Amino acid sequence: MDRLIAMQVFVEVARRGSFTAASQELDLTRAMVSRYIAELEQWLEARLLQRSTRSVTLTDAGHDCLSRCIQLLELAEQTRVEVGLRDGQLRGRLRITTSTSFGMAQLADAISDFLLEHPQIHIDLHLGDRTVSLIEEGIDLAIRITNDPEPGLIARRLADCESVIVASPAYLARHGVPQQPADLARHHCLSYSQFGRSEWCLRRGNEETIVKVTGRLSANEALALLQACRNGSGLAMQPRYLVHELVDRGELQVVLANWQPTRLGIYALYPSRQQLPLAMRAMLDFLQQRFAPPSPWDQRPAPRSAN
């Protein structure tokens, strides 16, 4: 039995919860997947998976084995990459996850530039607002916007994430321009369903105010709120990295420019500093340099304000 392949098969079955899905991903027959799992369980003298007609789940031994198999596979890949670095080219595959809005607005371009510098590196980019387990889903690097990085992960701060309150000129022409935070209560406020849905916290110097906001639209993705805002549906609190070009072109206007929404951090999160592949180190250094102050979205004229 090739134990590395068996471990790879086991990890894929655990991630997908299905022998059939794993066989399709690995381009193996379902019978071969079952054989690898059976031989791995025999070698370890432990049952790793509970099988039913509808699902495949990990046993306690399977949970313990999964993290170790992932570490061993990463070490094997790192060895292969570093031994193959004789021509000076970094090699390897990185799986990266981030939010849809940051991925579309900033990270995809950054990755494209990184790949131009390193033609032997392959990247799988996964976009979505669902917080995934890096170890269980085989993710090498997560770029997350938060002030509370996930415990148990190594966190490297890449940049600040500042937000602004914006609206379309058409909306402001119909409903007027808020002059103070309390005015937000009479406006349609488009809200992010997983953050600040009914309250917006704003600061001006040492002064802080929390405003209760209402609106007829909330969404779990910033891009959907941005589109509604551009269409004149209301005010939206949006990250500067997403709206800076629209503000510069006058398609959106900043309101209450002297009041700042809560500032968040943009973090690179990864499971461990140990056995960090060269490709991963290069990516982390690249992103730190790419998004270091002044960040790309800050290298623009000052935003136009409706005040």
N, C-alpha and C positions, 0 to 999 in steps of 0.2 A: 504493500500500500504506500502510495506517495502521501506522506502525512501532511505536507504543506497544502497539497490540493484538497485533501480531506478537510483540513481546517478551513480552507477557503469556501468549500461547499457548505460546511456547517454554518459559517458566518452568514453566508448568503441566505440559507434557509431560515436562520434566526431573524434576519432583517426583514424578510418578506413574509414570514409566517406560512410558507407554502413550498412544498417540494416541486410542484409544477412550475411556479414562478421562478424558483431558483434554477431549475433545469433550463428554462428559456433564457435567463440572463447569462448563464455560464455556457450555453450551447452544449449541454449534455443531455442524455436521455434521462427520463425520470428514474429508470431502473438503476442507472449509474449513480445518480444522486443518492438514492436509497442505499446502494452498496457502500458508498463512501461513508455515509453516516453510520451504518451498521458496523463497519470496520473500525471507525474512530471510537465508537462506544465500546467495542470489544477491547481495543487497545487500552482505553482509559479505565475499563471495568466499571463503567457508570452509564446510566441512562441519561441522555442529554435532552431529549425531546419527548413531549407527550403528544401523541398523534390521535386525532379524532377524524370523523368524516368531514368536518367543517373547518378545522383549524389545526395548526401546529404551534405549540407553546413550549417555552423552556422550562425544564425542571430546575431545582435549586442547583444541582451540579452543572446544568447547562448554563445558568447565569454566571457561575464562577468560571466556567470554561470559556465563555464567549470573550470576556475582556482579555484573557490570556492569549487566546487564539489571535485576536486582533493585534495585540502587541507583537506576537511572534511573526505575523504576516508583515507588519510594518517594518520590523527589524530585517526580515528577509529582503523586502523591497529596498530598504535603505542600503543594505549590503550590495545588492545588485546595481543600484544606481551609482554608489560611490566607487565600486570597482570599475564601472563602465565610464568613469569620468576622465578617461585617459585623453580624449580629444578636446578636453576643456569645456564640453557642453554638459549643462545640467540636464538630467532626465528624470522622468517620473510622472505620476498622475496625482493631481490634487482634487479633492472633492470639497467645494466651498458652498456655504449657505449664507444668505442674507435676506433682508426684506425685499419685496418686489420693488418698492419705490427707490430704495438706495441702489439696488442692483441695476435698475433701468437707467437711473439718472447719473450714477457715478461709477459703480464698480465694473460694469461691463466694459466701459471705455478703458478703465485702468488695466483690466485683465488683458484686453486686446494689445495694449502697449507692452505689457509684460511678456506676452507670448512672442511678440516681435523680437524681443531681446533674447528669448530662450526657446528656440524653435523645436527642441526635443521634449518640452514639457507639455503635458495634456491636462486640461482642467475641465471638470464637470461642475457646472454652476447650478445650484438649486435655489429658486426664488420662492418666497412665501413668508407669511407672518407667523406661521406656527413654529413655536420653539421646539426644536428637535433635540434628541439625545445624540450627542456627537459620537459617542462610543457605539451605541446600539445601531445607529444608522450609517456608521462608517464614514463620518464627516471629519475631514482633517482640520477645517478652519471655519469658524462662524464669525461674520461681521454683524454685530448687534448694536443697537442704539438704546442705551439704558444708563441709569445711574446706579444700578445694582447688578454688576456682572455675576453670572451664575457661580455659586460656590463650587469648588472642586475643579474649576478650569483655570488655566493660566490666562490672564487678561492683560493685553497691551493696548493702552489708549492711543488711538490714531489721530483723533481730532475732536473738536467740540461740535455739537449739533445745536445750532441756534434756530429758533422758529420765529415766524412773524405772522401777524393776522392780516389776511389779504381779502380783497373782493374785486370783482370786475367793475370797470367804470360804469357800465350800464346799471348794475345793482345799486351802486352808490348814488347815481343820478335819480333813481326811483325812490330810494329809502333814506337818503341822507348819509352823512359821514359821522360815525361815532366820535365824540370829542373827549370822552372820558370813559373809563371801564364800565361804569354803571349803565352807560347807553347801550351796551351789548345786550342787555335784557330785552330790549324792544326790537332786536334784529333776528333774522333767521341765521342761526349759527350751525354750520355743518360740522358734525362731530365724529371723532374717531371712536368707534364702539368699544375698543379695548383700552382706551386711555383718554381721560378728560372728557367723558361723554356729556356730563351735565355741569361741570365746573371747570373754569379756566383760571389758572393761577398766573398773575402778572406781577412784575416787579419794576419799580422805578427807583434806582438808588437803593436806599435802605427801606423804602416803602414797599409793602406787599399787599395785594388785594386778591381775594378769590371771588369770582363772578359766576353766578348761576346763569347758564345759558340754555336756550331751548331752540329747537329746530325740527323740521319735518324729515330730515335725512341724516342718517348716520351710516357709517360703513366701516369695515375692518381693514380697509386698504387706502392709503393716502392718495394714490393715483385716482381712485374713483371720486374722492372728495374734491381733488384738484379739478377734475373735469367738470363737476357740478358747479364749482366756484367760477370757473371760466365761462360757464353758460349763464351766469347771473343768478344762481339759486340761493346765494347767501355768502356770509363771511366764513372763512376757514382758517384755522391755525395750521400752518404748513411749515415744514423744515426748509431752511434757506437753500439747502443743496438742491431742492426740487423746484423752487419757484424763482430763483434769482434771475434767470434769463427772461422769464415772462414779466417780471417787474421791470427789468432794464428796458424791455421793449414797450412798456406801457400797457400790456394786455391785462395785468393785474396791478392794483395799487395797495400799498401798505397803509393800514390804519393804526392809530394809537402807536406811532413809531417810537414814542418815548417810553412805552411800557413793554417789557420783555417777558415773553413766556418762559417757563422753566427751561433752563439749558440742560441738555443731556450730553452724554459722552458717546463717541463712536469707538467701539472696542473690537479688537481682534481677539477671539477666544479659541483656545486649543487645549487638548487634554493634558499634555505633559511636555516638559522641557527635555526629557530624556529621549535619546535616539531620534532627535528631530531631523528629518530628512533635509538634505541640502536644498532641494527644491522648495521646501516649506520655509526654510530660513531665508532664502532669496525672496520669496513672496512677501514675507512679513516685513523685511527691510524695505522692499519696494513700496509697499502700501504705506509704511510709516513716512517715507520720504514724500510720496505722492500727496498725502493728505495733511502733512505738517503745515502749521500756520505760515503764511496765509493759505488756507485751503483753496482748492480750485473755485469753489462757489463764493469765496470772499474776494477774489481778484476781479472785481467788477466795480462799476460806479456805484455810489451810494444809492439805495433804493428810493424810488419816488414815493412820497407820502401823500395821502389824501388829506392830511390835516392842514 
